[in-house]
Amino acid sequence: MRIGIVCPYSLDVPGGVQLHVRDLAETLIAMGHRVSVLAPADEDQVLPSYVVAAGRAVAVPYNGSVARLNFGPISAARVRRWLKEGDFDVLHVHEPMAPSLSLLAVMACDGPIVATFHTAMTRSRAMSAGRRVAQLVLERITARIAVSALARRVQVEHLDGGAVEIPNGVAMAKFAGAQPLPGYPRSGGTIGFLGRFTESRKGFSVLVDALAELMPSRPGLRLLLAGPGGLADVDLPPLVAKRTDFLGKVSEVDKARMLRSVDIYVAPNTGGESFGMILTEAMAAGSAVVASDLDAFRRVLDSGRAGALFPTGDSAALARVLAELLDDDARRHELGQRASKAAAQFDWPVVAEQVLEVYATAIDAYADDPKVREEL
């Protein structure tokens, strides 16, 4: 099958949608399909062979974060050229409501279109202001996918339609087989956090407050931190700063090694999450996971059976949960085993088969559409 995939966000900045697109493309290629990915990127940027650069991205505030998008007449021309040269059996766009390449591709495509919705935001100024454009986009989409029940709810309640729920995937073998970083595991316990720790909704300050409470009585306890930015950008108490091993922005290989190096992975996010890919990655690595009690996280962690939950934003409660797990090796090990087992349902080959079923349905539905038959 010839498959065109559009990523609306720049690949040079790590993010859930970008990783989803990359892993899906590579899984489909390994299954024997021909895949081309169009994404915002500079012409001279080093990219995988299956990625086509659509030009420089611009930073735009979006869904509580900053997204690097690409839009405009030059981008539209590149989208049309890519579609013509690709001659795809199906076009798969991600986040088509964002003002970026996916929206442009939907408006330019004359074939079956599958759209994946990742976000769970229920209100959007852009969506409200561009309601008429949004409706035109939605009418051209043949089939919809939502990565979570929350993302699907947005489709039902705000975008006048349903969607097939297919979760984000995780490369199980990559994480389960990774070697820990040099010097790990360490005695005294290691807590892990990976992500944009300078973004308030990621909840890093909640974890910092919990560690500030725990560390004075636990001399061996350390934080293993990775993500874009610098420690100077956040306010760390002296003891927490002293016991933080900061890796900076890590490669995918080192991310897997980092997750294999921690005793407990913490996701203290405070909101704006529709799924939680980092949870499935930590689960695949066999780490015990502690997460804030967001609905999306609760679903991934099987209501607390595959990981421990704490009240969102409550650093004291987080400290109590961490203390209990650090003092109970058997319980921590049990959570890690449950996490690994639960993560198997998110393994990319399993997820990709579900996506391929939607592709087949979209292709058949497009061919059976009376309007299409008239044009043919």
C-alpha positions as CSV (number, residue, x, y, z in Angstrom):
1,M,0.0,0.0,0.0
2,R,1.2,3.5,-0.8
3,I,0.7,5.6,2.3
4,G,1.2,9.3,2.8
5,I,1.4,10.6,6.4
6,V,1.4,14.2,7.4
7,C,2.9,15.5,10.7
8,P,1.8,19.0,11.5
9,Y,4.6,19.7,14.0
10,S,8.3,20.1,13.3
11,L,10.3,16.9,13.8
12,D,13.3,18.8,15.3
13,V,11.4,19.2,18.6
14,P,10.4,16.0,20.5
15,G,6.7,15.5,21.1
16,G,4.1,12.8,21.3
17,V,2.6,13.4,17.9
18,Q,6.1,13.5,16.2
19,L,7.1,10.3,17.9
20,H,3.8,8.7,17.0
21,V,4.2,9.6,13.3
22,R,7.8,8.4,13.2
23,D,7.1,5.0,14.9
24,L,4.0,4.4,12.8
25,A,5.8,5.1,9.6
26,E,8.8,2.8,10.5
27,T,6.4,0.0,11.6
28,L,4.4,0.2,8.4
29,I,7.6,0.3,6.3
30,A,8.9,-2.9,8.2
31,M,5.5,-4.5,7.3
32,G,6.3,-3.9,3.6
33,H,4.3,-0.8,2.8
34,R,5.6,2.3,1.0
35,V,5.4,5.3,3.3
36,S,6.2,8.9,2.8
37,V,6.0,11.4,5.7
38,L,5.6,15.2,5.1
39,A,6.6,17.4,8.0
40,P,7.8,20.9,8.8
41,A,11.6,21.0,8.5
42,D,14.4,22.9,6.9
43,E,15.8,21.7,3.6
44,D,19.2,21.1,5.2
45,Q,17.9,19.3,8.3
46,V,19.0,15.7,8.7
47,L,15.9,13.5,8.3
48,P,15.0,9.9,7.9
49,S,14.9,8.8,4.2
50,Y,11.1,8.5,4.3
51,V,10.5,12.1,5.4
52,V,10.0,15.0,3.0
53,A,10.7,18.5,4.4
54,A,8.0,21.1,3.9
55,G,9.9,24.1,5.0
56,R,10.8,26.0,8.1
57,A,8.4,25.9,11.1
58,V,7.2,28.8,13.2
59,A,6.6,28.6,16.9
60,V,2.9,29.1,17.8
61,P,1.2,28.8,21.2
62,Y,-1.2,25.8,20.9
63,N,-3.1,23.6,23.5
64,G,-1.1,24.9,26.5
65,S,2.3,24.4,24.8
66,V,4.3,25.9,21.9
67,A,4.0,24.0,18.6
68,R,6.3,24.5,15.7
69,L,3.9,24.7,12.7
70,N,4.1,25.4,8.9
71,F,1.4,27.2,7.0
72,G,1.0,29.5,4.0
73,P,0.9,29.5,0.2
74,I,4.4,28.1,-0.2
75,S,3.6,25.3,2.1
76,A,0.3,24.6,0.3
77,A,2.2,24.3,-3.0
78,R,4.7,21.8,-1.5
79,V,1.8,19.8,-0.1
80,R,0.1,19.6,-3.6
81,R,3.4,18.6,-5.2
82,W,4.0,15.9,-2.5
83,L,0.5,14.5,-3.0
84,K,0.9,14.4,-6.8
85,E,4.3,12.7,-6.7
86,G,3.2,10.2,-4.0
87,D,0.0,9.0,-5.7
88,F,-1.0,7.5,-2.4
89,D,-3.7,4.9,-1.8
90,V,-4.6,6.7,1.4
91,L,-3.6,9.9,3.1
92,H,-3.2,9.8,6.9
93,V,-3.1,13.3,8.6
94,H,-2.5,14.0,12.2
95,E,-4.2,16.9,14.1
96,P,-6.0,18.3,11.0
97,M,-7.5,21.1,13.0
98,A,-4.1,22.7,13.8
99,P,-3.2,25.5,11.4
100,S,-0.4,23.5,9.7
101,L,0.4,21.0,7.0
102,S,-2.4,18.5,7.9
103,L,-5.1,21.0,7.2
104,L,-3.5,22.0,3.9
105,A,-3.2,18.3,2.9
106,V,-6.9,17.6,3.7
107,M,-8.0,20.5,1.5
108,A,-5.7,19.4,-1.4
109,C,-6.3,15.7,-1.4
110,D,-8.6,14.0,-3.9
111,G,-8.4,10.5,-2.3
112,P,-9.4,8.7,0.9
113,I,-8.3,10.6,4.1
114,V,-7.8,9.2,7.5
115,A,-7.3,11.7,10.4
116,T,-5.9,11.0,13.8
117,F,-6.8,13.3,16.7
118,H,-4.4,13.4,19.6
119,T,-5.5,16.2,21.8
120,A,-8.3,16.2,24.4
121,M,-8.9,20.0,24.6
122,T,-12.7,20.6,24.7
123,R,-12.4,24.4,23.9
124,S,-10.2,26.1,21.3
125,R,-10.2,29.7,20.2
126,A,-8.9,28.7,16.8
127,M,-11.6,26.0,16.5
128,S,-14.3,28.4,17.5
129,A,-13.1,31.2,15.2
130,G,-12.6,28.9,12.3
131,R,-15.7,26.9,12.7
132,R,-16.7,27.1,9.0
133,V,-13.2,26.1,7.9
134,A,-13.2,23.3,10.4
135,Q,-16.5,22.0,9.0
136,L,-15.0,22.0,5.5
137,V,-12.0,20.0,6.7
138,L,-14.1,17.5,8.6
139,E,-16.4,16.9,5.6
140,R,-13.4,15.8,3.5
141,I,-12.1,13.3,6.0
142,T,-13.2,9.7,5.3
143,A,-12.3,8.1,8.6
144,R,-11.3,9.3,12.0
145,I,-9.0,7.9,14.7
146,A,-8.7,9.1,18.3
147,V,-5.7,8.0,20.4
148,S,-7.8,8.0,23.6
149,A,-11.3,8.0,25.0
150,L,-10.8,11.7,25.9
151,A,-9.7,12.6,22.3
152,R,-12.7,10.6,21.0
153,R,-15.1,12.5,23.3
154,V,-13.9,15.8,21.6
155,Q,-15.0,14.3,18.3
156,V,-18.5,13.3,19.6
157,E,-19.2,16.4,21.6
158,H,-17.5,19.2,19.7
159,L,-16.8,18.0,16.1
160,D,-20.1,16.4,15.3
161,G,-18.8,12.9,14.7
162,G,-17.3,9.7,16.1
163,A,-13.9,8.1,15.8
164,V,-12.2,4.7,16.1
165,E,-10.2,4.6,19.3
166,I,-6.7,3.4,18.6
167,P,-4.0,4.1,21.3
168,N,-0.5,5.5,20.8
169,G,2.0,2.7,20.2
170,V,5.2,1.9,21.9
171,A,8.3,0.0,20.6
172,M,8.2,-2.7,23.4
173,A,11.5,-4.4,22.3
174,K,13.4,-1.2,22.2
175,F,12.6,-0.3,25.8
176,A,12.5,-3.7,27.3
177,G,15.9,-4.6,25.9
178,A,17.8,-1.4,26.6
179,Q,20.8,-1.4,28.9
180,P,20.8,0.9,31.9
181,L,23.1,4.0,31.9
182,P,26.6,3.6,33.4
183,G,26.5,3.6,37.2
184,Y,22.8,2.5,37.4
185,P,20.9,1.2,39.2
186,R,22.1,3.1,42.3
187,S,21.6,2.3,45.9
188,G,19.2,4.6,47.7
189,G,16.7,4.8,44.9
190,T,16.4,6.8,41.6
191,I,13.4,8.7,40.6
192,G,13.0,9.5,36.9
193,F,11.4,12.4,35.0
194,L,11.6,13.0,31.2
195,G,10.0,15.8,29.3
196,R,9.6,19.6,29.0
197,F,10.2,20.3,32.6
198,T,9.9,24.0,32.1
199,E,6.2,23.7,31.0
200,S,3.9,24.1,34.0
201,R,1.4,21.5,32.9
202,K,4.1,18.8,33.0
203,G,4.0,19.2,36.8
204,F,7.7,19.1,37.4
205,S,7.4,21.5,40.4
206,V,5.1,19.0,42.0
207,L,7.8,16.4,41.8
208,V,10.4,18.8,43.1
209,D,8.4,19.6,46.2
210,A,7.9,15.9,46.9
211,L,11.6,15.2,46.6
212,A,12.4,18.2,48.8
213,E,10.3,16.5,51.5
214,L,11.9,13.0,51.0
215,M,15.6,13.7,50.3
216,P,16.6,15.0,53.8
217,S,15.8,11.6,55.4
218,R,17.0,9.5,52.4
219,P,20.7,10.3,51.7
220,G,20.9,8.0,48.6
221,L,17.8,9.2,46.8
222,R,18.5,10.9,43.5
223,L,16.6,12.4,40.5
224,L,17.5,11.4,37.0
225,L,16.2,14.2,34.8
226,A,16.1,14.5,31.0
227,G,14.5,16.9,28.6
228,P,15.0,20.1,26.6
229,G,16.0,23.2,28.5
230,G,18.4,23.9,31.3
231,L,18.4,23.6,35.1
232,A,18.8,27.4,35.4
233,D,15.3,27.7,33.9
234,V,13.6,26.0,37.0
235,D,13.8,26.7,40.7
236,L,15.3,23.8,42.5
237,P,16.0,23.7,46.2
238,P,19.7,23.2,46.9
239,L,19.5,19.6,48.1
240,V,17.4,18.6,45.1
241,A,19.7,20.4,42.7
242,K,22.7,18.6,44.3
243,R,21.1,15.2,43.9
244,T,19.9,15.7,40.3
245,D,21.6,14.0,37.4
246,F,20.7,16.0,34.4
247,L,21.0,14.4,31.0
248,G,19.5,17.3,28.9
249,K,17.8,16.5,25.6
250,V,18.4,12.7,25.0
251,S,18.3,10.6,21.9
252,E,15.7,7.8,21.6
253,V,18.4,5.2,22.5
254,D,19.4,7.1,25.6
255,K,15.7,7.7,26.5
256,A,15.2,3.9,26.6
257,R,18.4,3.5,28.7
258,M,17.3,6.3,31.0
259,L,13.9,4.6,31.7
260,R,15.7,1.3,32.4
261,S,17.9,3.1,34.9
262,V,15.2,4.4,37.3
263,D,13.5,2.6,40.2
264,I,10.3,4.7,39.8
265,Y,9.2,6.9,36.9
266,V,7.0,9.8,37.9
267,A,4.5,11.6,35.6
268,P,3.2,14.5,37.8
269,N,1.4,16.3,34.9
270,T,-1.4,18.6,35.9
271,G,-3.6,18.6,32.8
272,G,-3.8,18.8,29.0
273,E,-3.0,15.1,28.4
274,S,-5.1,12.9,26.2
275,F,-3.0,9.7,26.5
276,G,0.5,9.8,28.0
277,M,3.1,8.1,25.7
278,I,5.9,8.5,28.3
279,L,3.8,6.2,30.6
280,T,3.7,3.4,28.0
281,E,7.5,3.8,27.4
282,A,8.3,3.6,31.1
283,M,6.0,0.7,31.4
284,A,7.6,-1.1,28.4
285,A,11.0,-0.5,30.2
286,G,9.6,-2.3,33.2
287,S,9.8,0.7,35.5
288,A,7.3,1.1,38.4
289,V,5.2,4.1,37.4
290,V,3.6,6.8,39.6
291,A,1.3,9.2,37.9
292,S,-1.1,12.0,38.7
293,D,-4.7,10.9,38.7
294,L,-5.6,12.4,35.3
295,D,-8.3,10.5,33.5
296,A,-6.0,9.7,30.6
297,F,-3.2,8.4,32.9
298,R,-5.7,6.3,34.9
299,R,-6.9,4.6,31.7
300,V,-3.3,3.8,30.6
301,L,-2.4,2.5,34.1
302,D,-5.6,0.3,34.2
303,S,-7.1,2.3,37.1
304,G,-3.9,1.9,39.2
305,R,-3.3,-1.8,38.7
306,A,-0.4,-1.2,36.3
307,G,1.0,1.8,38.3
308,A,0.3,4.0,41.3
309,L,-1.8,7.1,41.2
310,F,-1.8,10.2,43.4
311,P,-4.2,13.2,43.5
312,T,-3.2,15.7,40.7
313,G,-1.0,18.5,42.0
314,D,-0.7,17.1,45.5
315,S,3.1,17.0,46.2
316,A,2.6,15.7,49.8
317,A,0.5,12.8,48.5
318,L,3.2,12.1,45.9
319,A,5.9,12.0,48.6
320,R,3.9,9.4,50.5
321,V,3.4,7.2,47.5
322,L,7.1,7.4,46.6
323,A,8.2,6.6,50.2
324,E,5.9,3.6,50.3
325,L,7.3,2.2,47.0
326,L,10.9,3.0,47.9
327,D,10.5,1.0,51.1
328,D,8.8,-1.9,49.5
329,D,11.0,-3.7,46.9
330,A,8.5,-6.5,46.3
331,R,5.6,-4.0,45.6
332,R,7.8,-2.0,43.3
333,H,8.9,-5.1,41.4
334,E,5.3,-6.2,41.1
335,L,4.2,-2.9,39.7
336,G,7.0,-3.1,37.1
337,Q,5.9,-6.5,36.0
338,R,2.3,-5.5,35.7
339,A,3.3,-2.4,33.8
340,S,5.3,-4.5,31.3
341,K,2.4,-6.8,30.8
342,A,-0.1,-4.0,30.3
343,A,2.2,-2.2,27.8
344,A,2.1,-5.2,25.4
345,Q,-1.3,-4.1,24.1
346,F,0.4,-0.9,22.9
347,D,3.2,-2.6,21.0
348,W,3.5,-0.9,17.6
349,P,2.9,-4.0,15.4
350,V,-0.4,-4.5,17.3
351,V,-1.4,-0.9,16.9
352,A,-0.3,-0.7,13.3
353,E,-2.7,-3.6,12.3
354,Q,-5.6,-1.6,13.8
355,V,-4.5,1.5,11.8
356,L,-4.3,-0.6,8.6
357,E,-7.9,-1.8,9.1
358,V,-9.0,1.8,9.2
359,Y,-7.1,2.5,6.0
360,A,-8.9,-0.4,4.3
361,T,-12.2,0.9,5.5
362,A,-11.5,4.4,4.3
363,I,-10.4,3.2,0.9
364,D,-13.5,1.1,0.5
365,A,-15.8,3.9,1.7
366,Y,-14.2,6.4,-0.7
367,A,-14.7,4.1,-3.6
368,D,-18.3,3.5,-2.7
369,D,-19.1,7.2,-2.3
370,P,-21.7,8.2,-5.0
371,K,-20.0,11.5,-5.6
372,V,-16.7,9.8,-6.3
373,R,-18.4,7.4,-8.7
374,E,-19.9,10.3,-10.6
375,E,-16.5,11.9,-11.0
376,L,-15.0,8.7,-12.2
